[in-house]
Amino acid sequence: MASTHDAIIIGAGVIGCSIAFHLAKKGYRTLNVDGLPAAGYGSTSSSCAVIRVYYSTLDATAMAYQSFHDWRVFRDYLGAPAAEDLATFIQTGTLVMKTPANGMLAAVASHMAVLGIPHEDWDGEKIRAALPGYCLDSFAPARPLSDETFGEPNGGRIPGGIYIPAGGYVDDPQLAARNFKTAAERHGARFVFGKKAIRITASDNRITGAVLEDGTVLSAPIVVNAAGPHSGKVNALVEGEIGLRIGTRPLRQEVVQVQPPPGLGYGRTGLIVSDSDISCYIKPGSGGHLMIGSENPACDPAEEVDPDAFSRDMSDRAVTYACRYGQRLPDLKIPPHPVGVADVYDASDDWLPIYDRSAVDGFYLAIGTSGNQFKNAPIAGRLIAKLVEHCEAGHDHDRQPMQLPLRHIGHVLDTGGFSRLREPTKASSFSVLG
Ligand SMILES: Cc1cc2nc3c(=O)[nH]c(=O)nc-3n(C[C@H](O)[C@H](O)[C@H](O)COP(=O)(O)OP(=O)(O)OC[C@H]3O[C@@H](n4cnc5c(N)ncnc54)[C@H](O)[C@@H]3O)c2cc1C
């Protein structure tokens, strides 16, 4: 029987839509299938959409730096007409604090130097000039609120940080996913919403298609798992052993919204700050507020949940993150009834993504996005499309990983770093920082 599609993509979040865009541009007849009603309704819709270019490995850094360039020229990148409403990249710059736990950012600085990423070393004075009122006492390690020493400085000081102008956030992550979808449709991609895939069929270790919950049978030689926090559930639908060594887990996360203290001078273009001393990051919210997220310290137990049944209510965690930031900003008002977002990361064992083929021919993985891959959607789609082409042409990606030139930054990405077969990456922060 002739295939009805060249590739089926499970998921129409920002990653699935970017994959559709890049495959369709290459002439593949793609179909994205999503159980939700529209593109970007899954975890993408809750994303802080921070675009930052510091990661624990050189290739992860390179991927983020290439994507930064793509977001800056998003309209050209998509080939979108001038009249189309697009998500906007707002460049704020990012500041990362030096701490003993992050090796005073020696590895980050070395990646920046190799890739030629402009950055500045900031001392305490510069930090306080940019963030008036920011207390630079050290409070590490992060503690739960129940710890009676919570909020007591440990006697040390934050010695400084690295400021990187190449950073910011996308103002509307859901719209960004829709923008990828529309761009894909211009190249003939198709989308089906409100229907879940319930089986991924294979014969003689080769993908043959997928079955949807309403009984629709789709045939295609290629299926891509871009199911976000449902990645494990979708892997389990495959008729065959896909051979994963790196696992993924759905981990619930909260991001709390607070009013910035007026003296901080923090608005829509406020600096994005990663402060590992207190295990939190901040970013501007669209309404001029400040969003506080966690950098997953060891004292906060991971909250593994069923991505189909988890609470979207704010909990004590949100209050804890606000109180942790209150150590930095003594004028911060801690909300008694916090608001914010609660959603799920698809966290891999080493908090770096899996962009790979699988042991079943034709089944590809764009999973383990670990709370840090919204930013990489532009390049992740291109990577998977190239990988499909590469593997389907008979190349042995497992033995000789595909090398992907990144045109804006003059770096060749060794995609083997995102293999399903890797040992957990030792250099990783094992947190949302990747
Ligand atoms: C609170 C939060 C904050 C974040 N902040 C940042 C950030 O600041 N910067 C950053 O870079 N990243 C961030 N991330 C991570 C980033 O948002 C995700 O990595 C990215 O959005 C994942 O996109 P996706 O397309 O893979 O998944 P999703 O957007 O979750 O899409 C997956 C889709 O698959 C569909 N699906 C699942 N199973 C099936 C099935 N069986 N059949 C059909 N459809 C199915 C779902 O309905 C869903 O729509 C954050 C994530 C969260 C949760």
The ligand as an ORCA input file, in Angstrom:
! r2SCAN-3c Opt
* xyz 0 1
  C       7.235     26.047     32.997
  C       8.183     25.892     31.857
  C       9.116     26.886     31.588
  C      10.013     26.744     30.527
  N      10.893     27.749     30.257
  C      11.745     27.621     29.201
  C      12.628     28.674     28.874
  O      12.634     29.717     29.522
  N      13.463     28.520     27.809
  C      13.488     27.364     27.083
  O      14.291     27.284     26.138
  N      12.651     26.349     27.359
  C      11.777     26.462     28.389
  N      10.915     25.452     28.693
  C      10.954     24.234     27.887
  C      10.226     24.401     26.581
  O       9.057     25.120     26.758
  C       9.967     23.022     26.017
  O      11.224     22.361     25.873
  C       9.300     23.075     24.666
  O       8.197     23.944     24.667
  C       8.847     21.684     24.317
  O       8.161     21.728     23.101
  P       7.588     20.391     22.488
  O       7.008     20.761     21.191
  O       8.641     19.351     22.534
  O       6.484     19.902     23.550
  P       4.995     20.396     23.819
  O       4.818     21.830     23.617
  O       4.598     19.845     25.149
  O       4.179     19.676     22.665
  C       3.999     18.283     22.657
  C       2.641     18.023     22.035
  O       2.511     16.609     21.859
  C       1.163     16.309     21.998
  N       1.028     14.874     22.263
  C       1.531     14.169     23.301
  N       1.195     12.868     23.186
  C       0.470     12.752     22.059
  C      -0.174     11.661     21.399
  N      -0.121     10.402     21.877
  N      -0.854     11.896     20.256
  C      -0.922     13.156     19.747
  N      -0.337     14.240     20.339
  C       0.342     14.023     21.468
  C       0.707     17.175     23.160
  O      -0.700     17.355     23.119
  C       1.489     18.454     22.931
  O       0.745     19.436     22.267
  C       9.986     25.569     29.732
  C       9.035     24.571     29.999
  C       8.144     24.735     31.029
  C       7.129     23.647     31.292
*
